[in-house]
């Protein structure tokens, strides 16, 4: 088959062909808004499928690397144009498959288009420097070489943007790719692979294998034919992946969890701060690694902020992401819903006060989906599990700080360090926050969840392996520097 026309039966994409898994096994990808609706059937691949994909990538890597950067870039530009022409189709599939609202899904797909175009341009940018030699007769310079075959393991929460921001730089810098998308969003992933196929990428340059993390994910991490590995997902799985790559000397990059704070200073514009807290914490049903989770409010404005926040949260409509009136879609799958509900129960057991939400909505038409109303907790202390552990759902925890200095200390009181934001008018507060905050992304008078594709992205502490994705920083992971010394 040269194309994946049947949306109900998704194949692996290996060596330029769509094909079922070797064992023929498959599983249903369901709509979290209506669990009785099957979006598509996706492969349950085995090691033989992965081996075939790695062999294809190995065969393709040398001719791909030998192309000029501008030639690789031209193909990325073409893939971007194709993706842009399919915004509605891809956005609808994403909304149906993982639950985020249709406008959010289209916006994410548009971001994927922009990422492709950004990295297409990287094919014409410099990849080295001339360095003076101590030998007057010699010429010395650096260039960059691709790693070879790169394994990409991407999550379900951003099924377009995250794989694209890994695949695009891997390809433009001359690597071939074996990609394992999340099974929960593999139908959406197939539509991304189709864009690359229809753009005319050579067979084997991009391969997609769908299967379980324990088989395909772990297989990528430990496969001797894969030279670099980029992963986004949970801390538990990320550390296993990193350890497997380390054992065999492969290069690896991990982007993991977050427990991201927003600080509301006494002089903040509270209306803007409320909007940022809700947008950052509850859009995409809180299923973002950069989502606002801890809302740290200085005592002077705590009660006023809380009232404004509650009023706004109570107005949010929960429903099917394809309904134009919906603000908050379902959790992406049943397991995630159960995790969110378990943390809400734990928060109450720990002594936090649930001010609103945190239950299954009983409106007509929602009983068949993985819905939960957005939860707001009061009287949260920093040592509670709901203030320390990543929930990955629509749960806001309000923490009172005595003053600004205490707020910064509370914001840093976590094992994570992905993103953080502050609302204040005081330049002194701003400078102190920027200097003291242990996070890879800090934002002033803006929500925590805002990652720009042209800027480096990654976390501190337990949130990453301390490398950076996106922007021109991506070249540091996807290539190795080669120093060249030439003497006549």
N, C-alpha and C positions, 0 to 999 in steps of 0.2 A: 504493500500500500504506500502511496506517496503522500497521502493526506489523511487526517483524522476526521473524517466527515461525520461519523456516528457519535454524537455527543453522549449517548447512553453507554457506550463501550469504549473506554479509554485504553490505549496501549502504551507500552514503553516506547520511547523514541531513541533508537540506537542505530548508529551508522547511517543516518539519513532516512530510516524506515520506521514506520509505526508497526509494532508487533506485540502480541500477547506475551505474557510471562512464559518462561519455559515450561513450567508446571501447569499452566493454564488457569491458575487460581486467581480469583478476583474478589473484591468486596465492594459494598455499596457506599457511595458518598451521599449523605442525606442532607436535606435542608433543615438547619436548626430552628427555623421558624415553623416548620411543619415536619416533624420527624417521620411522618408517614410518606413523605415525598422523596423519591430517589432522584438525585441530580445526575448521577452517572455511576457506572461500575468501573472500578480502577484496579490495576494489577496488584496482586499480592506476590511480589517478585522474590526470587531466591538468589543465592550466590552465583548461580550459573548466569543469570541475567546481568548481574553486576560485572562479572568477569568479561562477558561479551562487550559491555559498554566500555570497560577500561581498555580492552584490546582495540576497540575502534578509536578511542581517544589517543592511544599510543601511536597508532598508525597515522593519524591525522596531524599530530602535533608538529612534525618537522616541516611538511609543506605549508602549514598554516603560519608557522614562525617565520618562514622565508618570505612571506608576502610583505610588501611595504606597509608601514603603519597606515598610510593613507588608503590602501586597498582594504585593509581590515575595517578601517573607519567607514568607508563607503558602504560596506555591508551593514554596519550598525546603523548608519543613517537610514538605510532602506528598511531595516527592521522597525525603526522608530516610526517611519511613515505608515507602515502596515499596521502597527499597533494603534496608532492614532486613528486610523480609519475604522478600527474595531472597538473604539472606546465603549460604546453602549453595550455591545455584545459581551465584552470581557467584564465590564462593570456589573451587568446583570448576573452573569455566571458567578462572580465573586459574592455578590449580595445573597444569592440563593444558596451558595455553598458554605459560606462562613458567617453570614448574618448581618454584616455591617450594612448601613443604609446605602441605597443606590448612589446618592450624591457623593458619599465618602468613597465608595468603590470606584466610581468614575474618576474622582480626584486622584486616587491612588494610581489608577492606570495612566492618567495624564502625567503623573510624576514619573512613572516608569518610562514614558516616552521622552521626557526631559533628561532623565539619567542616560538613556541610550545616546541621545544627541550630545550630551556633555562628553561622554567617553569616546564617541566617534571622533570628536575634535582632538582628543589626546593622541590620536595617531599621528598628528603633525607637530607635537610639542617635543622639546628636547629630552633626551634620555641619558645625558652624560655631560661631563666637563673635561676641559683640557687642564692638566695639572703640570706646572713646571717641574722638570727633572733636574737632579743635581748633575747629570751627565749632559753636557752642552750639545752633544751630537744626537741625543735621543728625543723621541716624541712620546709623551705619556698622556693617556686620557682614560676616562671611565665610560663604560656603556652599561646597558642593563639587559639581562637575559631572562626569558620567561622561566618559570619553575618547571614546566612540562605539562603534566596532567594535574588539574586542580579539581578537588572534590568540593561540591557545594551542598550544604545541608541547610535547608531553609524552613521556617516555621509557618503555621497556618494563619497567624494574625495579620500579616501583610503579604499575601500570596503573590503579589506582583512586584511591589517596590523592593522588598528585601532580596529576593533572588536576582532581580535585575541589577541592583547595586553591587552584587557579588559577581554575577556572570559577565556583565559588560566590561568592567576593568580587567577581569581575567582574560577575556578574549582580545581586547585591544592591545594588551601587552604581550600577546603571542602564545598564550596557553590554550590547550583544549580542555574541555570541561565534562565532568560527570556530575549530574545534578540529581539529588534526592529531594523532591518537594515533600511537604507534609501530606500524608495520605488524605487528611480531611479536606484539603483544597487541591487535590490532584487534577480535577477537571479544569479548574482555572489554570493550573500550571500547564496543562496540555495546550491551552490556547496561547500561552506565551511561547511555548516551544514551536507552535505552528507559525508564529510571526518570524522566528529565526529561519525555519525551514523555507517558508515562502519568500524570504529575502534572498535565498540562494546561498546560504552558508554551506561550505563543503561538508560532505558526509563525515561524521565522526568528530567534528569540531565541538559540537554541543550534543550531549546525550542525556536523556532523562530516564531515570529508573525509579518506579514507584514501589514502595514496600515498607515494611515495618522498620522502626528505628533500630530494633535489636538485631535485625538481619542486614538490611541495606545500609543504615546509618553506621552501625558498628563495622560493617564490611568495608565501607569507604575509609573509615578511620584507620583500619588495620591493613588495608590493601597495599602491597609493596609497589604496585604500579601507579599509585597516586602520590604525587610529590608535594602537594600543598593542600590544606584543608581549611575551609572557612565555614564557620558554624554560627547560627543564631538559635537560641533556645534556652532551656532551663539550666540552672547552675549544676544540678545533679548530673544531667546528661552531658553538659559541656565539659565537665571535669573528666568524665569517662572518655570522651572523645579526645581530649587533649592528652590524657595519659597514654592512650593507644598510639596516637601520632608520635608522641615523644619517644616511646619505646623503640620505634623503628627509624627515628631521626627525620621524620617529615616535618615540614613547616606547618604551623597551625595558627588559627586566628579564632578567638571565641568572643562572641557578644552574648551576654547572659542577662541576668535579672536586674531589676531596679526596685527601689522603695522610695520614690522620688518626693521630696518635700517642696512645698510652696510656703514662703514666709510672708505673712501679712503684717507689715510694720504699722505702728500707731498713726503714721501720717499717710497711709496708703489711700488711694482712691478705692473705696470699698466696692462700689458698683463694678468697676473694671476688674477688681480682684476676684469678685464672685464669678463673673463671666469666665475669667481665665481658669479658676478652680474647677468649674463645671465642664468647660470644654476640655481642659487638660486631663481631668480625672474620669469623665464619664463618656466622652465620645468613643466610638468603637467598643462600647460596653466596657470600658476600662481595660481592654485587652491590648495594651501597648506597653512595651518595655519602658517607655518614657512617661507613662501615665502618672498624673498627680495622685499620690496615695496618702501622704501625710500633710495635713493642713495645719501649719503652725502659726498661731495667731497671738500677737501681743495682747496682754490682758486688757489694756485700755480700750481696745475696740472689739474684744472677743464676742460679747453678747450681741452687739449691733451687727457684726459680720455674720454670726450664726443665724440671726433672724433673716437677713437678706438671702443667705445661702439656701435656707430651708424653703423660703417662698419660691425661689427659682427652681429648685430641684422638684418640688411638688407639681410644677407645671409641665414637666417633661413627659412626653407621650412614649410609652413602651409599645412596640409592635413589630410587624414584619418590615424588614428593611426595604422592600420594594413598594411599600405604602408611602406615598409622598408626605403624609402627615406624621410619619414616625420620626422621633428624635433618637430613640435608643432601641437597638435591635436585640436579638437574643444572644446568649452566650453561644460560642461557636460549636460546642458539643456537650453531650450529657456529662462527661467527666469534668469539664470545666464548670458547669453549673453546680455539680455536687461539691466541687472544691470551694466555690464562692459561698454556698450555703453553709458549708462546714465552718468557714472562717467567721461568718456572721454569728453562728451559734457559739463559737469559741469566744468571740468578742463579748457577747452577753455574759457568758460564764466567767470571764475575767473581770467583770465589773464595769465595763464600758456601758454607756446608756445609748440604746438605739433610738434615735430621735425620729427616724422616718425610714420606710422601705425595708428592703432585705427579705421580702417574701415573694412567693410565686403569685403573679397577678391572676385575678379570676375573671377578667373580661372575656366576653365571648370571642372565640377564635384563637385564644392564646394558650389554651390547655395542651395543645399538641406540640408546643415549642419549648425551647430551653430558656424561658424568660425568667428574669428576676428584676424586681423593682430596685432602682438605685438606693443604696443604703448610706445613711449619714450617722456616724457614731459621735457622741459627746463624752466628755470625761475620760478621754483616752490618755494613758500614761505611756511613756516611751518604751517601757519594758514589755508591754503587752505584745502577744503574737501578732495581732492585727496592725501593730505599729512597727513590726520588725520583719515580718515575712511577706514575700510577694504573693498577693492574692490573685492578681490578673483578672479583676472583675470590677463592677461598678460600686465600689465601696470607698467612701471618704472617711477618714479618721481625723477628728478635730482635737488638736493638742494645744493647751494654753501655755504660753510662755510669759514669765514675769516681765521681761524686757527684751530689747533687741539682741543683746549679747547672749541671753539664755536661748533665744530662738535659734541663733546660729549653732550653738552647742547641740540643741535638740536635733536640728537638721542633719548634723554630722553623726548623730548617735545611731548608726546602722552599719551593717557589714557591706552595704551596697554604695555605689558612687557613680550612678549613671548620669542623671540630670537633676537640676534644681532651679527654682526660680524665686524671685522676690518682688513684692510690690511695695514701693516706697518712693518718696520724692526727695529724700535726703541723700546728697552725693556722698556723704561720709558713710552712711549705711551701705550704699552701693559698692563703694570701694572696699569696705570691710568684707562684704559678702563675696565679692569676686576673689579676694585674696584668701579668705579662710575656708571657703566651701570646698569640700573634698568630692568633687564631681567632675566628670569629663565634659559636661555641657552645663553652663550656667546662663540663665536668661533673666534679664532685668525688665520688669513691667511687661512680662509676656509669660504665657503658660509654659509648663515644663515640657510638654510634648510638641516640640517644633524642631525638626531636623532638616537642615538645608543641604541639598545634594552636593553643592560645591565646597562644603566645609568638612573638615575631619570629624568623625563621629566615633565615640567609644567611651568606655567608663574607667573609673578608678576602683580600687579595692576589689570586691568580689564580682564586680559587674562585667569584667572583661579580662582578656589575657594581656591587656595593656598595649595592644596594637590599635590602629585606627582604620576605619573604613571611610569610604566616600572621598570626594574631592581629589586633589592631587596626591593626598596622603596614601591613596590606595596603591600607588606604584611601589611603595615600600614593602608591601606584603607580596604582591603578585610577581615581583621580579627579584633577581639577585644582582648585585653590582659586580661587574667584571672590570678589573683594572688592566689596562693594556700598555705595555712598554715596548716600543719599537726603536731599534737601532740599526742604521744602515750597515 
